């Protein structure tokens, strides 16, 4: 059984590297990069053994993985961290945006008036005072609140 593992060291290393990358992305959600670096390192080391650039001894495998993981971490840490910290600042739109209706009560910033829509009672708020009977359009939706403006 030991010779089976020894005969397929490069393939086992590449498969283990792919497995670690899948775990990093699917389970951990790309939150830490440790498994990514180690997985890439195992894939590179396995490939180098496969093409007979590295010998298939445990010493060379461990040393190559340690060096490769360190180099990958040094080179890729900042770009991946910057990629991970990017945020989208565009405003979020919903299905409620653009909905038009006639208000039954006066609307102001306090949100005292309500509107039933889609099975939910929404508090209505507006930046400026709107009198009852005016046609309004939803410009923004928050939790339980529809922000409207007069048309």
N, C-alpha and C positions, 0 to 999 in steps of 0.2 A: 504494500500500500504506500509506503514511503517513496518508492520509485515513481508511482503515479504522480504524486505531487511534484517531485523533482523534475519529471519530464515536461510538465505543463506550467512551470513557474511564470513564464511571460504572460500566458493567457490568463492565469489566475490573478496576476497583478493588474492586468488591464480590466478584467471583469470586476475586481474589487474596487478599482478606481471609478468605474462607471457606477457601481452600486453606491459608493459614498457620495458621488455627485447627485445621484437621484435622491438620496436621503437628504442632502443639503437643500435641494430645491423643493422637493415635494413635502417633506415632513417639517423641516425647520423653517422653510419659507425664505431661504436666502438671507437669514438674519445674521448668522455667523459665517465667516468665510473659511474657517478651519478645515471643515470637511471638503470644501471645494479645492483648497490648496493641496490637501493630502490626496484627494482623488485624482487631481491632475498630475501630481507627482508620481503616484502609482502607475498611471497610464503611460507617462513618459518613461519611467524606469522599465516597465514591462516591454514597451516598444524598443527601447535601446537593447534590452537583453534579447528580444526576438530577432533583431537584425545583427546580433553578435558584436555589438559595440561594447557592451558591458558583460563581464563574466557572470554566470548565474550562481555565484556564491552568496551566502547570507550576509557576509561582511560588505560586499559591494552593493547588495540590494539596500541594506540599511543605510549605508553612507550616502548612496545616490539619492535615496528618498529624503534623508535629512537635509542634504544640500539643495535638492530640487524644491522641497517644500519651503525652505527658508528663502530661496531666491524668488519663487513665485509670490510669497507673502510680501517681500520687500518691494517687488515690482508692481504687483496688482492691488495692494491694500488701499492706497489713496484713490486710485481711479474707481475702484469698486465702491468704496465708501462714499465718494462724491456722487456716483450714479445712484446709490441707495438713498441718499439724502435729498434728492431732487423732489420738489413738491409741485403740484399743479395748482396754480393760482387762479385759473379761470373760474368764473362763477358757475355754480351748479344750477342747472335748470331742471324743472320737473314738468309733469304732465299738467299741472295746475296753472303754470305760467301761460298767460294769454287768454285764460277763461274770462268771458264777459258775462255780466248779469246786471240787473237793476237792483240797487240796494233798497231794502225796506225801511231801514232806520238810518239815522245820522251816524257817520263814521268819523272817528278821530284817532289820535295816537293811543288813547287809553284802551281800546279794544273792547268796549262795552257791548257793541252790537255783534250779532252772530248771524251766520249764514250756513244753512244745511246743504252740503254738497257731497256726493259720493258716499252717503250714509254716515257722514261725520258732521258734527256741529263745529264750525270753524269760527274763531274770534276774528273779527275784521279790524284791521288797523290801516291808517293812512298817514302820510307825512303832513298832509293838509286836510282841513275839515271838508267833509263831503256831506251834502244834505240828502235826505231820504228821496228816493225816486230817481236818483241820478244813475246813469249807466256807468259802470266801473269795469276795470280790467285788472286781473291779478298780475302783479309784477314780481312777487316773490312769495314763496311758501316756506314757513318755518313749522316747527312742531305745534300743531293746533292753532296756527295763526296764518291767515292770508293777508298779505300786504297788498293794497289796491290803490289805484289812482283813477281819477275821473277821466272819462273819454271826452 
